[in-house]
Amino acid sequence: MAYSDFKLQEVVKKFNLTINEKVDLFADTPERESSTILDAVLKTNVALALAINTEKARSEMIIAPVLIEIKNLFSEEISLFSGVDFNVEPEKGLNGVCDFIISKSPEQLFITSPIITIVEAKNENIKVGLGQCVAEMIAAQLFNQKEDNYIDTIYGIVTTGNMWKFLKLQNQVVYIDFSEYYIKDIKKILGILSKSIH
């Protein structure tokens, strides 16, 4: 078993989690201005990526540029990983390749303190990606506990590139934001990502 094999109900049962999906997690989160570079990239890339309509196109043309913007904003505080093996507890199915991970450390050679896991929604289905995302968040939580990283909240994102769904894990409770944000709301998405880092 691997992260991508988990369905939401399976991961909830296996790790004794509680789901709270009646929260507007980031309603009060302030927006953050995007750079002229990101604005230009998205203006060119979004329509093309959506026309190509493959996971790879959305990942490379929309998701990666947004995450690189965050990496540039917080370059001394975080590191960004893409397509990395993150094998935390294989015997529990907490292993496999993560689409993206943001770590709360500038160390770029290896993951030291994961705080955000980002899952590319398969077949543009956000709901299907929730199980994988929660499994990766649990793995990040366990990794931090083993490494004595005092990080009490792990964040997760499931995204099609065009649509972004945010999650939060504290102890055994997974909060799934009932709001979804679209790439046209890039300032709000950047605001949420910035808040998740601090």
MDTraj code that builds the backbone (N, CA, C; nanometers):
import mdtraj as md
import numpy as np

residues = "MET ALA TYR SER ASP PHE LYS LEU GLN GLU VAL VAL LYS LYS PHE ASN LEU THR ILE ASN GLU LYS VAL ASP LEU PHE ALA ASP THR PRO GLU ARG GLU SER SER THR ILE LEU ASP ALA VAL LEU LYS THR ASN VAL ALA LEU ALA LEU ALA ILE ASN THR GLU LYS ALA ARG SER GLU MET ILE ILE ALA PRO VAL LEU ILE GLU ILE LYS ASN LEU PHE SER GLU GLU ILE SER LEU PHE SER GLY VAL ASP PHE ASN VAL GLU PRO GLU LYS GLY LEU ASN GLY VAL CYS ASP PHE ILE ILE SER LYS SER PRO GLU GLN LEU PHE ILE THR SER PRO ILE ILE THR ILE VAL GLU ALA LYS ASN GLU ASN ILE LYS VAL GLY LEU GLY GLN CYS VAL ALA GLU MET ILE ALA ALA GLN LEU PHE ASN GLN LYS GLU ASP ASN TYR ILE ASP THR ILE TYR GLY ILE VAL THR THR GLY ASN MET TRP LYS PHE LEU LYS LEU GLN ASN GLN VAL VAL TYR ILE ASP PHE SER GLU TYR TYR ILE LYS ASP ILE LYS LYS ILE LEU GLY ILE LEU SER LYS SER ILE HIS".split()
xyz = np.array([
    [0.0845, -0.1191, 0.0000],
    [0.0000, 0.0000, 0.0000],
    [0.0885, 0.1247, 0.0000],
    [0.0373, 0.2317, -0.0591],
    [0.1095, 0.3585, -0.0641],
    [0.0090, 0.4709, -0.0443],
    [0.0599, 0.5942, -0.0310],
    [-0.0274, 0.7099, -0.0090],
    [-0.1434, 0.7138, -0.1087],
    [-0.1109, 0.6911, -0.2353],
    [-0.2115, 0.7056, -0.3412],
    [-0.3201, 0.5988, -0.3357],
    [-0.2996, 0.4936, -0.2565],
    [-0.3995, 0.3870, -0.2446],
    [-0.5084, 0.4193, -0.1430],
    [-0.4838, 0.5164, -0.0565],
    [-0.5786, 0.5452, 0.0513],
    [-0.7025, 0.6195, 0.0019],
    [-0.8173, 0.5705, 0.0436],
    [-0.9410, 0.6461, 0.0305],
    [-0.9631, 0.7161, 0.1647],
    [-1.0386, 0.8235, 0.1656],
    [-1.0549, 0.9025, 0.2873],
    [-1.1080, 0.8193, 0.4031],
    [-1.2113, 0.7394, 0.3784],
    [-1.2687, 0.6616, 0.4884],
    [-1.1699, 0.5588, 0.5440],
    [-1.0804, 0.5077, 0.4573],
    [-0.9797, 0.4105, 0.5022],
    [-0.8769, 0.4762, 0.5933],
    [-0.8251, 0.5904, 0.5532],
    [-0.7212, 0.6564, 0.6323],
    [-0.7793, 0.7050, 0.7658],
    [-0.9045, 0.7499, 0.7647],
    [-0.9693, 0.7947, 0.8880],
    [-0.9807, 0.6785, 0.9861],
    [-1.0247, 0.5641, 0.9368],
    [-1.0413, 0.4462, 1.0234],
    [-0.9062, 0.3921, 1.0708],
    [-0.8117, 0.3799, 0.9792],
    [-0.6814, 0.3191, 1.0113],
    [-0.6046, 0.3999, 1.1160],
    [-0.6144, 0.5330, 1.1100],
    [-0.5367, 0.6169, 1.2010],
    [-0.6235, 0.6857, 1.3062],
    [-0.7470, 0.6361, 1.3206],
    [-0.8365, 0.6816, 1.4278],
    [-0.8523, 0.8338, 1.4282],
    [-0.8892, 0.8858, 1.3131],
    [-0.9011, 1.0306, 1.2960],
    [-1.0462, 1.0757, 1.3082],
    [-1.0634, 1.2016, 1.3354],
    [-1.1942, 1.2660, 1.3316],
    [-1.1899, 1.3689, 1.2196],
    [-1.2974, 1.3740, 1.1412],
    [-1.3059, 1.4701, 1.0314],
    [-1.3996, 1.5834, 1.0703],
    [-1.3551, 1.7058, 1.0455],
    [-1.4414, 1.8227, 1.0624],
    [-1.4432, 1.8955, 0.9291],
    [-1.5563, 1.8869, 0.8596],
    [-1.5650, 1.9491, 0.7270],
    [-1.6634, 2.0650, 0.7249],
    [-1.6965, 2.1148, 0.8423],
    [-1.7925, 2.2248, 0.8516],
    [-1.7239, 2.3546, 0.8929],
    [-1.6019, 2.3717, 0.8459],
    [-1.5262, 2.4908, 0.8850],
    [-1.4828, 2.5696, 0.7627],
    [-1.4844, 2.6991, 0.7769],
    [-1.4300, 2.7877, 0.6754],
    [-1.2935, 2.8311, 0.7281],
    [-1.1946, 2.7458, 0.7081],
    [-1.0641, 2.7592, 0.7731],
    [-0.9962, 2.8936, 0.7498],
    [-1.0082, 2.9461, 0.6313],
    [-0.9256, 3.0609, 0.5950],
    [-1.0074, 3.1829, 0.5541],
    [-1.1309, 3.1899, 0.6008],
    [-1.2186, 3.3021, 0.5641],
    [-1.1558, 3.4366, 0.5983],
    [-1.0869, 3.4444, 0.7132],
    [-1.0298, 3.5711, 0.7581],
    [-0.8840, 3.5902, 0.7172],
    [-0.8311, 3.4958, 0.6425],
    [-0.6903, 3.5053, 0.6016],
    [-0.6733, 3.6155, 0.4974],
    [-0.5823, 3.7077, 0.5216],
    [-0.5633, 3.8158, 0.4237],
    [-0.5005, 3.7654, 0.2938],
    [-0.5336, 3.8329, 0.1876],
    [-0.4734, 3.8008, 0.0584],
    [-0.3273, 3.8450, 0.0572],
    [-0.2530, 3.7898, -0.0368],
    [-0.1132, 3.8302, -0.0539],
    [-0.0923, 3.8610, -0.2016],
    [-0.0334, 3.9741, -0.2287],
    [-0.0096, 4.0140, -0.3681],
    [0.0821, 3.9132, -0.4373],
    [0.0538, 3.8866, -0.5612],
    [0.1402, 3.8000, -0.6405],
    [0.2389, 3.8862, -0.7182],
    [0.3517, 3.8279, -0.7509],
    [0.4540, 3.9034, -0.8247],
    [0.4096, 3.9218, -0.9695],
    [0.4695, 4.0193, -1.0348],
    [0.4386, 4.0410, -1.1764],
    [0.4817, 3.9198, -1.2591],
    [0.5862, 3.8511, -1.2121],
    [0.6329, 3.7308, -1.2832],
    [0.5262, 3.6218, -1.2766],
    [0.4744, 3.5948, -1.1546],
    [0.3710, 3.4912, -1.1424],
    [0.2463, 3.5302, -1.2204],
    [0.2066, 3.6550, -1.2117],
    [0.0897, 3.7009, -1.2876],
    [0.1063, 3.6728, -1.4368],
    [0.2243, 3.7028, -1.4883],
    [0.2508, 3.6819, -1.6315],
    [0.2513, 3.5329, -1.6658],
    [0.3131, 3.4533, -1.5791],
    [0.3190, 3.3078, -1.6020],
    [0.1782, 3.2487, -1.6038],
    [0.0978, 3.2848, -1.5047],
    [-0.0376, 3.2292, -1.4976],
    [-0.1239, 3.2775, -1.6137],
    [-0.1051, 3.4019, -1.6544],
    [-0.1832, 3.4563, -1.7661],
    [-0.1591, 3.3740, -1.8923],
    [-0.0352, 3.3315, -1.9109],
    [0.0000, 3.2501, -2.0271],
    [-0.0357, 3.1034, -2.0072],
    [-0.0057, 3.0523, -1.8867],
    [-0.0084, 2.9078, -1.8657],
    [-0.1445, 2.8472, -1.8347],
    [-0.2293, 2.9186, -1.7618],
    [-0.3537, 2.8560, -1.7137],
    [-0.4401, 2.8075, -1.8293],
    [-0.4663, 2.8936, -1.9244],
    [-0.5512, 2.8529, -2.0377],
    [-0.4889, 2.7370, -2.1143],
    [-0.3570, 2.7403, -2.1329],
    [-0.2887, 2.6322, -2.2052],
    [-0.2969, 2.5017, -2.1275],
    [-0.2683, 2.5075, -1.9975],
    [-0.2720, 2.3860, -1.9149],
    [-0.4114, 2.3247, -1.9124],
    [-0.5126, 2.4091, -1.9019],
    [-0.6495, 2.3580, -1.8986],
    [-0.6914, 2.3034, -2.0351],
    [-0.6377, 2.3602, -2.1413],
    [-0.6672, 2.3084, -2.2757],
    [-0.5996, 2.1730, -2.2983],
    [-0.4740, 2.1608, -2.2554],
    [-0.4025, 2.0326, -2.2666],
    [-0.4718, 1.9291, -2.1784],
    [-0.5113, 1.9744, -2.0585],
    [-0.5932, 1.8954, -1.9666],
    [-0.5308, 1.7625, -1.9254],
    [-0.4014, 1.7656, -1.8937],
    [-0.3371, 1.6491, -1.8333],
    [-0.2838, 1.6897, -1.6964],
    [-0.2670, 1.5905, -1.6109],
    [-0.2136, 1.6166, -1.4775],
    [-0.0742, 1.6794, -1.4865],
    [0.0063, 1.6302, -1.5790],
    [0.1428, 1.6810, -1.5950],
    [0.1416, 1.8286, -1.6354],
    [0.0552, 1.8643, -1.7301],
    [0.0472, 2.0035, -1.7745],
    [0.0033, 2.0941, -1.6605],
    [-0.0996, 2.0535, -1.5855],
    [-0.1466, 2.1363, -1.4743],
    [-0.0396, 2.1494, -1.3663],
    [0.0328, 2.0391, -1.3424],
    [0.1388, 2.0412, -1.2416],
    [0.2509, 2.1372, -1.2794],
    [0.2989, 2.1250, -1.4014],
    [0.4141, 2.2048, -1.4454],
    [0.3782, 2.3504, -1.4723],
    [0.2592, 2.3725, -1.5260],
    [0.2253, 2.5067, -1.5737],
    [0.1505, 2.5928, -1.4719],
    [0.0836, 2.5288, -1.3749],
    [0.0073, 2.6065, -1.2769],
    [0.0580, 2.5834, -1.1345],
    [0.0582, 2.4576, -1.0906],
    [0.0891, 2.4288, -0.9496],
    [0.2329, 2.4666, -0.9160],
    [0.3281, 2.4189, -0.9951],
    [0.4695, 2.4475, -0.9662],
    [0.5004, 2.5974, -0.9621],
    [0.4537, 2.6775, -1.0580],
    [0.4824, 2.8213, -1.0487],
    [0.4277, 2.8866, -0.9211],
    [0.3092, 2.8435, -0.8758],
    [0.2529, 2.8996, -0.7522],
    [0.3420, 2.8626, -0.6333],
    [0.3844, 2.7370, -0.6277],
    [0.4683, 2.6924, -0.5159],
    [0.6074, 2.7551, -0.5211],
    [0.6596, 2.7769, -0.6393],
    [0.7892, 2.8447, -0.6527],
    [0.7783, 2.9896, -0.6048],
    [0.6644, 3.0518, -0.6304],
    [0.6413, 3.1885, -0.5794],
    [0.6522, 3.1897, -0.4258],
    [0.5896, 3.0911, -0.3613],
    [0.5955, 3.0815, -0.2142],
    [0.7380, 3.0527, -0.1687],
    [0.8067, 2.9662, -0.2406],
    [0.9465, 2.9360, -0.2069],
    [1.0314, 3.0633, -0.2150],
    [1.0087, 3.1441, -0.3165],
    [1.0845, 3.2684, -0.3311],
    [1.0505, 3.3691, -0.2209],
    [0.9236, 3.3732, -0.1804],
    [0.8823, 3.4661, -0.0743],
    [0.9427, 3.4295, 0.0608],
    [0.9589, 3.2992, 0.0847],
    [1.0063, 3.2509, 0.2157],
    [1.1354, 3.1704, 0.2008],
    [1.2245, 3.2147, 0.1141],
    [1.3430, 3.1358, 0.0777],
    [1.4323, 3.0993, 0.1960],
    [1.4355, 3.1835, 0.2985],
    [1.5208, 3.1547, 0.4138],
    [1.4522, 3.0673, 0.5184],
    [1.3238, 3.0373, 0.4976],
    [1.2469, 2.9630, 0.5977],
    [1.2013, 2.8252, 0.5520],
    [1.1867, 2.8064, 0.4213],
    [1.1275, 2.6806, 0.3737],
    [1.2097, 2.6195, 0.2607],
    [1.1780, 2.4927, 0.2335],
    [1.2298, 2.4251, 0.1147],
    [1.1113, 2.3604, 0.0438],
    [1.1271, 2.3396, -0.0841],
    [1.0202, 2.2848, -0.1680],
    [1.0718, 2.1595, -0.2367],
    [0.9926, 2.0520, -0.2280],
    [1.0297, 1.9248, -0.2902],
    [0.9191, 1.8814, -0.3862],
    [0.9599, 1.8226, -0.4969],
    [0.8650, 1.7783, -0.5985],
    [0.8979, 1.6357, -0.6398],
    [0.7963, 1.5480, -0.6371],
    [0.8144, 1.4104, -0.6818],
    [0.9154, 1.3325, -0.6017],
    [0.9124, 1.3493, -0.4686],
    [1.0119, 1.2843, -0.3826],
    [0.9536, 1.1636, -0.3098],
    [1.0398, 1.0625, -0.2882],
    [1.0023, 0.9496, -0.2026],
    [0.9939, 0.9993, -0.0599],
    [0.8864, 0.9630, 0.0078],
    [0.8678, 1.0028, 0.1477],
    [0.8169, 0.8784, 0.2215],
    [0.9132, 0.7917, 0.2551],
    [0.8804, 0.6629, 0.3153],
    [0.8960, 0.6726, 0.4669],
    [0.7857, 0.6929, 0.5358],
    [0.7883, 0.7179, 0.6799],
    [0.7613, 0.5896, 0.7579],
    [0.6504, 0.5245, 0.7299],
    [0.6175, 0.3965, 0.7943],
    [0.5529, 0.3054, 0.6899],
    [0.6367, 0.2418, 0.6063],
    [0.5843, 0.1585, 0.4977],
    [0.4899, 0.0484, 0.5449],
    [0.5152, -0.0032, 0.6643],
    [0.4294, -0.1114, 0.7156],
    [0.2856, -0.0638, 0.7390],
    [0.2660, 0.0654, 0.7501],
    [0.1316, 0.1225, 0.7671],
    [0.0795, 0.1846, 0.6373],
    [0.1534, 0.1686, 0.5289],
    [0.1130, 0.2260, 0.4012],
    [0.1559, 0.3699, 0.3833],
    [0.2359, 0.4206, 0.4781],
    [0.2794, 0.5602, 0.4703],
    [0.4123, 0.5671, 0.3951],
    [0.4016, 0.5424, 0.2674],
    [0.5191, 0.5437, 0.1809],
    [0.4754, 0.5759, 0.0386],
    [0.5729, 0.6136, -0.0400],
    [0.5460, 0.6448, -0.1793],
    [0.6007, 0.7807, -0.2172],
    [0.5658, 0.8223, -0.3375],
    [0.6127, 0.9498, -0.3914],
    [0.5074, 1.0567, -0.3637],
    [0.5537, 1.1685, -0.3097],
    [0.4653, 1.2829, -0.2866],
    [0.4807, 1.3811, -0.4024],
    [0.3683, 1.4347, -0.4484],
    [0.3739, 1.5302, -0.5593],
    [0.4583, 1.6508, -0.5199],
    [0.4232, 1.7138, -0.4062],
    [0.5008, 1.8269, -0.3549],
    [0.4968, 1.8247, -0.2024],
    [0.6066, 1.8684, -0.1420],
    [0.6138, 1.8876, 0.0034],
    [0.6849, 2.0196, 0.0293],
    [0.6298, 2.0975, 0.1214],
    [0.6999, 2.2165, 0.1715],
    [0.7484, 2.1838, 0.3110],
    [0.8756, 2.2062, 0.3345],
    [0.9379, 2.1774, 0.4635],
    [0.9768, 2.3082, 0.5307],
    [0.9585, 2.3155, 0.6619],
    [0.9873, 2.4391, 0.7358],
    [1.1355, 2.4445, 0.7735],
    [1.2164, 2.4499, 0.6709],
    [1.3614, 2.4569, 0.6858],
    [1.4183, 2.4963, 0.5499],
    [1.5234, 2.5760, 0.5471],
    [1.5823, 2.6106, 0.4175],
    [1.6634, 2.4955, 0.3563],
    [1.6826, 2.3859, 0.4325],
    [1.7600, 2.2705, 0.3841],
    [1.6930, 2.2107, 0.2611],
    [1.7595, 2.2169, 0.1475],
    [1.6993, 2.1720, 0.0222],
    [1.7482, 2.0341, -0.0215],
    [1.8486, 1.9788, 0.0451],
    [1.9020, 1.8492, 0.0028],
    [1.8168, 1.7323, 0.0510],
    [1.7469, 1.7509, 0.1628],
    [1.6599, 1.6445, 0.2144],
    [1.5526, 1.7063, 0.3021],
    [1.4439, 1.6324, 0.3193],
    [1.3302, 1.6803, 0.3981],
    [1.3647, 1.6726, 0.5465],
    [1.3446, 1.7849, 0.6162],
    [1.3735, 1.7859, 0.7603],
    [1.2512, 1.8108, 0.8473],
    [1.1580, 1.8920, 0.8014],
    [1.0410, 1.9245, 0.8845],
    [0.9214, 1.9606, 0.7966],
    [0.8567, 1.8567, 0.7397],
    [0.7459, 1.8819, 0.6482],
    [0.6272, 1.9492, 0.7173],
    [0.5719, 2.0521, 0.6542],
    [0.4555, 2.1204, 0.7118],
    [0.3369, 2.1260, 0.6160],
    [0.3615, 2.1127, 0.4859],
    [0.2524, 2.1155, 0.3883],
    [0.2750, 2.0044, 0.2859],
    [0.1712, 1.9231, 0.2641],
    [0.1759, 1.8231, 0.1573],
    [0.0768, 1.8651, 0.0505],
    [0.1188, 1.8534, -0.0742],
    [0.0347, 1.8968, -0.1859],
    [0.0139, 1.7795, -0.2799],
    [-0.1129, 1.7485, -0.3054],
    [-0.1492, 1.6360, -0.3911],
    [-0.2166, 1.6883, -0.5166],
    [-0.1699, 1.6405, -0.6307],
    [-0.2352, 1.6720, -0.7571],
    [-0.3553, 1.5788, -0.7706],
    [-0.4736, 1.6360, -0.7848],
    [-0.5953, 1.5555, -0.7961],
    [-0.5915, 1.4730, -0.9241],
    [-0.6137, 1.3440, -0.9087],
    [-0.6171, 1.2554, -1.0245],
    [-0.7511, 1.2725, -1.0960],
    [-0.7465, 1.2776, -1.2273],
    [-0.8677, 1.2923, -1.3091],
    [-0.9517, 1.4122, -1.2664],
    [-0.8844, 1.5164, -1.2193],
    [-0.9513, 1.6405, -1.1773],
    [-1.0546, 1.6171, -1.0663],
    [-1.0349, 1.5127, -0.9872],
    [-1.1306, 1.4779, -0.8823],
    [-1.0708, 1.5100, -0.7455],
    [-1.1106, 1.6239, -0.6906],
    [-1.0581, 1.6687, -0.5605],
    [-1.0909, 1.5666, -0.4519],
    [-1.2136, 1.5166, -0.4523],
    [-1.2593, 1.4260, -0.3465],
    [-1.1730, 1.2999, -0.3385],
    [-1.1375, 1.2455, -0.4540],
    [-1.0554, 1.1244, -0.4579],
    [-0.9164, 1.1511, -0.3991],
    [-0.8653, 1.2726, -0.4145],
    [-0.7318, 1.3049, -0.3638],
    [-0.7244, 1.3270, -0.2136],
    [-0.8399, 1.3392, -0.1479],
    [-0.8394, 1.3693, -0.0035],
    [-0.7740, 1.2585, 0.0785],
    [-0.8019, 1.1330, 0.0466],
    [-0.7428, 1.0216, 0.1214],
    [-0.5916, 1.0216, 0.1125],
    [-0.5396, 1.0400, -0.0092],
    [-0.3947, 1.0455, -0.0287],
    [-0.3348, 1.1621, 0.0489],
    [-0.4000, 1.2768, 0.0429],
    [-0.3471, 1.3948, 0.1112],
    [-0.3431, 1.3745, 0.2626],
    [-0.4512, 1.3209, 0.3190],
    [-0.4546, 1.2978, 0.4641],
    [-0.3479, 1.1963, 0.5042],
    [-0.3280, 1.0920, 0.4235],
    [-0.2231, 0.9931, 0.4531],
    [-0.0855, 1.0605, 0.4551],
    [-0.0595, 1.1487, 0.3597],
    [0.0686, 1.2202, 0.3561],
    [0.0819, 1.3149, 0.4751],
    [-0.0286, 1.3760, 0.5169],
    [-0.0257, 1.4644, 0.6335],
    [0.0058, 1.3848, 0.7610],
    [-0.0538, 1.2661, 0.7741],
    [-0.0248, 1.1789, 0.8887],
    [0.1235, 1.1415, 0.8874],
    [0.1757, 1.1084, 0.7694],
    [0.3177, 1.0739, 0.7579],
    [0.4056, 1.1917, 0.7993],
    [0.3689, 1.3118, 0.7576],
    [0.4457, 1.4310, 0.7962],
    [0.4415, 1.4506, 0.9473],
    [0.3248, 1.4297, 1.0065],
    [0.3096, 1.4424, 1.1521],
    [0.3990, 1.3413, 1.2249],
    [0.3970, 1.2157, 1.1797],
    [0.4791, 1.1114, 1.2421],
    [0.6284, 1.1384, 1.2215],
    [0.6634, 1.1827, 1.1025],
    [0.8029, 1.2169, 1.0726],
    [0.8516, 1.3235, 1.1694],
    [0.7731, 1.4283, 1.1880],
    [0.8129, 1.5370, 1.2776],
    [0.8241, 1.4909, 1.4216],
    [0.7339, 1.4022, 1.4642],
    [0.7419, 1.3486, 1.6010],
    [0.8712, 1.2708, 1.6203],
    [0.9068, 1.1874, 1.5225],
    [1.0298, 1.1070, 1.5309],
    [1.1552, 1.1944, 1.5338],
    [1.1473, 1.3091, 1.4630],
    [1.2624, 1.3988, 1.4528],
    [1.2633, 1.5067, 1.5622],
    [1.1676, 1.4967, 1.6561],
    [1.1543, 1.5970, 1.7622],
    [1.1352, 1.7380, 1.7071],
    [1.0617, 1.7468, 1.5965],
    [1.0227, 1.8768, 1.5421],
    [0.8923, 1.9176, 1.6089],
    [0.8908, 2.0301, 1.6725],
    [0.7708, 2.0729, 1.7440],
    [0.6801, 2.1529, 1.6507],
    [0.6124, 2.0780, 1.5665],
    [0.5195, 2.1362, 1.4695],
    [0.3825, 2.0772, 1.5010],
    [0.2920, 2.1601, 1.5513],
    [0.1640, 2.1045, 1.5961],
    [0.0563, 2.1005, 1.4886],
    [0.0801, 2.1645, 1.3752],
    [-0.0201, 2.1661, 1.2682],
    [0.0456, 2.1329, 1.1351],
    [-0.0155, 2.0378, 1.0652],
    [0.0266, 2.0026, 0.9298],
    [-0.0848, 2.0466, 0.8359],
    [-0.0478, 2.1065, 0.7249],
    [-0.1463, 2.1494, 0.6270],
    [-0.1386, 2.0602, 0.5033],
    [-0.2489, 2.0521, 0.4343],
    [-0.2552, 1.9736, 0.3114],
    [-0.3329, 2.0481, 0.2054],
    [-0.3031, 2.0164, 0.0813],
    [-0.3727, 2.0762, -0.0331],
    [-0.3989, 1.9658, -0.1345],
    [-0.5210, 1.9637, -0.1843],
    [-0.5511, 1.8825, -0.3026],
    [-0.5892, 1.9826, -0.4109],
    [-0.5231, 1.9719, -0.5251],
    [-0.5459, 2.0719, -0.6292],
    [-0.5482, 2.0116, -0.7688],
    [-0.6320, 2.0702, -0.8518],
    [-0.6312, 2.0380, -0.9949],
    [-0.5447, 2.1380, -1.0703],
    [-0.4892, 2.2336, -0.9976],
    [-0.4216, 2.3469, -1.0609],
    [-0.5197, 2.4619, -1.0707],
    [-0.6365, 2.4357, -1.1233],
    [-0.7401, 2.5380, -1.1333],
    [-0.8141, 2.5554, -1.0007],
    [-0.8394, 2.4457, -0.9300],
    [-0.9119, 2.4490, -0.8030],
    [-0.8194, 2.4003, -0.6896],
    [-0.8273, 2.4684, -0.5740],
    [-0.7425, 2.4356, -0.4590],
    [-0.8299, 2.4113, -0.3361],
    [-0.8097, 2.2963, -0.2712],
    [-0.8832, 2.2586, -0.1499],
    [-0.7810, 2.2431, -0.0378],
    [-0.8049, 2.3111, 0.0747],
    [-0.7078, 2.3127, 0.1849],
    [-0.7557, 2.2285, 0.3025],
    [-0.6596, 2.1650, 0.3689],
    [-0.6858, 2.0816, 0.4865],
    [-0.5890, 2.1194, 0.5974],
    [-0.6244, 2.0815, 0.7194],
    [-0.5385, 2.1068, 0.8348],
    [-0.5483, 1.9864, 0.9282],
    [-0.4346, 1.9393, 0.9784],
    [-0.4298, 1.8275, 1.0733],
    [-0.3709, 1.8762, 1.2047],
    [-0.4498, 1.8627, 1.3109],
    [-0.4010, 1.8913, 1.4463],
    [-0.4362, 1.7719, 1.5330],
    [-0.3352, 1.7119, 1.5940],
    [-0.3523, 1.5894, 1.6716],
    [-0.4218, 1.4849, 1.5851],
    [-0.5418, 1.4429, 1.6230],
    [-0.6137, 1.3390, 1.5480],
    [-0.7323, 1.3959, 1.4705],
    [-0.7374, 1.5277, 1.4562],
    [-0.8501, 1.5896, 1.3876],
    [-0.8039, 1.6474, 1.2533],
    [-0.8777, 1.6084, 1.1479],
    [-0.8524, 1.6626, 1.0142],
    [-0.9639, 1.7608, 0.9826],
    [-0.9253, 1.8851, 0.9595],
    [-1.0198, 1.9890, 0.9198],
    [-1.0119, 2.0027, 0.7679],
    [-1.1264, 1.9869, 0.7026],
    [-1.1324, 2.0028, 0.5580],
    [-1.2122, 2.1287, 0.5292],
    [-1.1449, 2.2267, 0.4738],
    [-1.2084, 2.3554, 0.4454],
    [-1.3252, 2.3342, 0.3491],
    [-1.4429, 2.3842, 0.3838],
    [-1.5539, 2.3656, 0.2903],
    [-1.5468, 2.4606, 0.1717],
    [-1.4622, 2.5607, 0.1804],
    [-1.4429, 2.6506, 0.0654],
    [-1.3398, 2.5912, -0.0298],
    [-1.3600, 2.6186, -0.1572],
    [-1.2607, 2.5833, -0.2577],
    [-1.2198, 2.7120, -0.3270],
    [-1.0940, 2.7209, -0.3613],
    [-1.0423, 2.8429, -0.4219],
    [-0.9947, 2.8123, -0.5633],
    [-1.0210, 2.9047, -0.6519],
    [-0.9802, 2.8874, -0.7912],
    [-0.8568, 2.9716, -0.8198],
    [-0.7832, 2.9327, -0.9225],
    [-0.6566, 2.9984, -0.9522],
    [-0.6762, 3.1476, -0.9813],
    [-0.7950, 3.1875, -1.0242],
    [-0.8212, 3.3304, -1.0416],
    [-0.8168, 3.4043, -0.9075],
    [-0.8309, 3.3280, -0.7963],
    [-0.8184, 3.3845, -0.6611],
    [-0.6745, 3.3687, -0.6104],
    [-0.5773, 3.3882, -0.6979],
    [-0.4379, 3.3593, -0.6635],
    [-0.3917, 3.4355, -0.5394],
    [-0.4409, 3.5568, -0.5181],
    [-0.3983, 3.6332, -0.3999],
    [-0.4451, 3.5646, -0.2718],
    [-0.5639, 3.5080, -0.2748],
    [-0.6144, 3.4353, -0.1573],
    [-0.5361, 3.3056, -0.1368],
    [-0.5081, 3.2352, -0.2458],
    [-0.4290, 3.1117, -0.2370],
    [-0.2907, 3.1411, -0.1782],
    [-0.2260, 3.2472, -0.2244],
    [-0.0945, 3.2847, -0.1707],
    [-0.1062, 3.3268, -0.0239],
    [-0.2147, 3.3934, 0.0123],
    [-0.2369, 3.4309, 0.1525],
    [-0.2500, 3.3093, 0.2421],
    [-0.3253, 3.2089, 0.1941],
    [-0.3426, 3.0852, 0.2723],
    [-0.2115, 3.0099, 0.2851],
    [-0.1380, 2.9988, 0.1756],
    [-0.0072, 2.9319, 0.1817],
    [0.0867, 3.0036, 0.2774],
    [0.0869, 3.1355, 0.2739],
    [0.1730, 3.2139, 0.3630],
    [0.1343, 3.1911, 0.5091],
    [0.0056, 3.1890, 0.5366],
    [-0.0402, 3.1653, 0.6730],
    [-0.0028, 3.0249, 0.7204],
    [-0.0090, 2.9285, 0.6296],
    [0.0231, 2.7905, 0.6642],
    [0.1700, 2.7735, 0.7028],
    [0.2549, 2.8595, 0.6519],
    [0.3984, 2.8532, 0.6830],
    [0.4267, 2.9157, 0.8195],
    [0.3485, 3.0144, 0.8579],
    [0.3728, 3.0821, 0.9857],
    [0.2827, 3.0328, 1.0921],
])
top = md.Topology()
chain = top.add_chain()
for i, resn in enumerate(residues, 1):
    res = top.add_residue(resn, chain, resSeq=i)
    for name in ("N", "CA", "C"):
        top.add_atom(name, md.element.get_by_symbol(name[0]), res)
traj = md.Trajectory(xyz[None], top)
